[in-house]
Amino acid sequence: MSELSFEGRVAVVTGAGRGIGRAHARLLAERGAKVVVNDLGGSMEGEGASAGPAQTVVDEIVSAGGEAVADTNDVSTQAGGQAIVGTALERFGRIDVLVNNAGIIRWGGLPDVTADNLERHLAVHLLGSFHTVRAAWPHFVEQGYGRVVLTTSSGMLGLDNNLSYAAAKAGVVGLARSAKLAGEPHGIKVNLIAPAAQTRMAGTEDESSESLMPSSAVAPMVAFLAHEDCPVSGEIYTAGAGRFARFFIASTQGYVHEDGPATVEDVAAHWEAINDEKDYYVPADLMAWSGAFLKHRFGG
């Protein structure tokens, strides 16, 4: 297989000043992309700001022979999302790839987790993805091409103290699934990465230390999803520690009640059939799921 190149492409990577985002930006630049390295430069809780992290990564890319520019706008605001895409257009004249990696984490679970905790996660993870995608979208449509990689997380499966993070990361999945459908007529593909790496957000203080789960092990999957050869849209992939896998949402065939209105007792009596994973299916979108779920009523 010939080497996959990003020559002539412009990529925006948010949260690229450290960890996983830094690895994405460096690999894309290494493969020929001009890269906007966006990072507010705050703490993992979303506090503070610094131009240092983004500029450091730009310096690394330039030293290696690549092209990059630093950007410190805040993804959590509409103006910030517009400005990030504006940096790509102003400096490089176009945008082809958007990798939305920026995130925060503030641990907390019920009943003590606050509304502010949830709102901050939604602002950075979910609204941050929305603002950047929405800002880039008209340019993708105009050129008939675009690649978007949004960052979800296996954290959406839940821990007792990550309620806000899990909720925000699950929301990003819904955003991507709908954007996939909007992008299909325009050559735009939208996918998700659920990375597995030891970073400061995962509790690793020294990101430069060698580990079994380096950030660089996630980047090849992201680069493929961001490439013109990517064959899928609306999908979730996991990557880390040398393993690459698909993560998907499925439905069981369930139980069909046919003799009059179902009762609570009918549900209880057929609980095993409702939960039986044999012959599960993976719906492509809401309409596909509706068609499968209601086929006993309408045929098909």
Secondary structure, DSSP 8 states (H G I E B T S, - for coil): ------TT-EEEEETTTSHHHHHHHHHHHHTT-EEEEE-----TTS----SHHHHHHHHHHHHTT-EEEEE---TTSHHHHHHHHHHHHHHHS---EEEE-------B-TTT--HHHHHHHIIIIIHHHHHHHHHHHHHHHHHT-EEEEEE--GGGG--TTBHHHHHHHHHHHHHHHHHHHHHGGGTEEEEEEEE----GGGT-S-TTS--SS-GGGTHHHHHHHTSTT---SS-EEEEETTEEEEE---B-------SSS--HHHHHHTHHHHH--TT-B--SSHHHHHHHHTHHHH--
